[in-house]
């Protein structure tokens, strides 16, 4: 079972929140809201997308790169943790 299938409920919940955020941006633009408020909405949406991206990358790394059916060496786990730390810093 793929990690996206295993985590489907959680991932769909995240994407529905992001959808709500993009709809809020649309309403703000349509309602001629001040640009600072729109920028805040866009920043929040971008943060949510980056969080989703990090979660998907980590799932991919842990499920496909580090095959859970195979014995993983401690050095591989450490390297995966280091890579995820870099990805999360980049996305934030």
C-alpha positions as CSV (number, residue, x, y, z in Angstrom):
1,X,0.0,0.0,0.0
2,X,1.4,3.4,-1.0
3,X,1.9,6.1,1.7
4,X,-0.6,8.3,0.0
5,X,-3.2,5.6,0.2
6,X,-2.3,4.9,3.9
7,X,-2.5,8.6,4.8
8,X,-5.4,9.4,2.4
9,X,-7.8,10.8,5.0
10,X,-5.2,13.1,6.5
11,X,-3.9,14.3,3.1
12,X,-7.5,15.0,1.9
13,X,-8.2,16.9,5.0
14,X,-5.1,19.1,4.4
15,X,-6.0,19.7,0.7
16,X,-9.6,20.7,1.7
17,X,-8.2,23.3,4.1
18,X,-6.0,24.6,1.3
19,X,-9.0,24.7,-1.0
20,X,-10.8,26.8,1.6
21,X,-7.8,29.1,1.8
22,X,-7.7,29.6,-2.0
23,X,-11.4,30.3,-2.0
24,X,-10.8,32.9,0.7
25,X,-8.2,34.6,-1.6
26,X,-10.7,34.6,-4.4
27,X,-13.4,36.2,-2.2
28,X,-10.9,38.8,-0.9
29,X,-10.0,39.7,-4.5
30,X,-13.6,39.8,-5.6
31,X,-14.5,41.9,-2.5
32,X,-11.8,44.4,-3.1
33,X,-10.1,43.7,0.2
34,X,-6.9,45.6,1.0
35,X,-3.7,44.2,-0.4
36,X,-2.1,43.5,2.9
37,X,-4.9,41.2,3.9
38,X,-4.7,39.4,0.6
39,X,-1.0,39.0,0.9
40,X,-1.5,37.4,4.3
41,X,-4.0,35.0,2.9
42,X,-1.6,34.0,0.1
43,X,1.2,33.6,2.6
44,X,-1.0,31.3,4.7
45,X,-1.9,29.3,1.6
46,X,1.7,29.0,0.5
47,X,2.6,27.8,4.0
48,X,-0.1,25.1,3.9
49,X,1.0,24.0,0.4
50,X,4.6,23.8,1.6
51,X,3.5,21.7,4.6
52,X,1.7,19.3,2.3
53,X,4.7,19.1,0.0
54,X,7.0,18.3,3.0
55,X,4.6,15.6,4.2
56,X,4.4,14.0,0.7
57,X,8.2,14.1,0.2
58,X,8.8,12.5,3.6
59,X,6.3,9.8,2.9
60,X,7.9,9.1,-0.4
61,X,11.4,9.0,1.2
62,X,10.3,6.7,4.0
63,X,8.1,4.4,1.8
64,X,9.9,4.3,-1.6
65,X,13.6,5.3,-0.9
66,X,13.8,3.5,2.4
67,X,11.9,0.4,1.6
68,X,9.9,-0.6,4.7
69,X,10.1,-4.2,3.8
70,X,13.9,-4.1,3.8
71,X,16.2,-3.7,6.8
72,X,17.3,-0.1,7.0
73,X,20.8,0.7,8.4
74,X,21.0,3.4,11.1
75,X,23.2,5.5,8.7
76,X,20.3,5.4,6.1
77,X,17.8,6.6,8.7
78,X,20.1,9.3,9.8
79,X,20.6,10.5,6.2
80,X,16.9,10.4,5.6
81,X,16.3,12.5,8.8
82,X,19.0,15.0,7.7
83,X,17.5,15.3,4.2
84,X,14.0,15.9,5.6
85,X,15.4,18.6,7.9
86,X,16.9,20.4,4.9
87,X,13.6,20.0,2.9
88,X,11.6,21.4,5.8
89,X,13.9,24.4,6.2
90,X,13.8,25.0,2.5
91,X,10.0,25.0,2.5
92,X,9.6,27.3,5.5
